[in-house]
Amino acid sequence: MRIKIVMMIFLSFLFSACVKKEVVFEDKLVCSEQIKIDRPKADLRVKKADINIALAFKEALNSSFDFYENQVNQNNKLCKDIKNDNIK
């Protein structure tokens, strides 16, 4: 009985070593259309001493929104190209 069990284990290792194991994943783009949101508008009161800080903060916010809108435009263009089969 022991010899049969040992022989079965040995053969299972032998045959599993001979099997070619290869897993291939295919890349697939998943598309979802994004929408832009309106930039928030706010009226703020700022002391004259802090005007430069407020303007720098405003510029940083505008820069962030420009980047966001650019990313949305690129994504939507890519989705449109995928739907038209320009990109596979």
N, C-alpha and C positions, 0 to 999 in steps of 0.2 A: 504494500500500500504506500509506504513512504517513497519507494522508488518511483512509483507512478506520479506522485505529487511533485517530486523533485524534477522528474523528466518533463512534466507539463510546464512547470515554471521555467525550466531551462529552454524549452522550445518556444515558449511565449516571448522570452527575451531575445531569442535568436531571430524569430520572425519579425518582431517589432523593430529590430535593428536594421533589417533589410528593407523596410518600407520607407519610401521617400515621402517625407512630410513637408508640405509646402502650402502656406496660406497666403493668398493674394487678395488684397483689398483694392477695390476700384474706387478712385476718387469721383465724387459726384457733387456738383455744386447745388446747394439748396438755396432757392431764391425766395426772398420775401420783400415785397415793396415797402419802402419806408416813406413816411410823410414828414414834411417840415412843420415845425411849430413857429408861431410868430414870436418875434423877439419881444420880451417884456419891456414895457415902457414905465418909467418911474420918474417922478419929480422929487429931487432931493435938495435939501438945504445944506449947504456946505459953508463952513467958515472960510474966509479968504486965505487964511494960513494953510488950509487943507485942500485948496483947489487943485494943486498939482497931484496930490495923492488920489483925489476923486477922478481926475481925468485919466490917470494911469490905470486905475481900476476899470474905468469905462472902456478904455482901449483893450485891456486884457479880456474883458467880457465879449467885446465885439470880435476879437481875434478867435476866441473859443467858438462863438456862433458861426463865424466864417468857416472854420475847420469842420464843424458839425454839418453845415449845409453842403460843403464840398464832398464830404463822405456820403451823405444821402444822395447827392447827384450822381456820384460814381457808382454807388450800389444800384440805383434805379436804372442807370445806363447799362450796367452789366446784366441786370435782370431782363431788360428789353432785348439785349443782344442774345441772351440764352434762349428766350422765347422765339426769336427769329432764326435760331440755329446758326448764328454767326460764330458762336463759341461752343465747343463740345468738351 
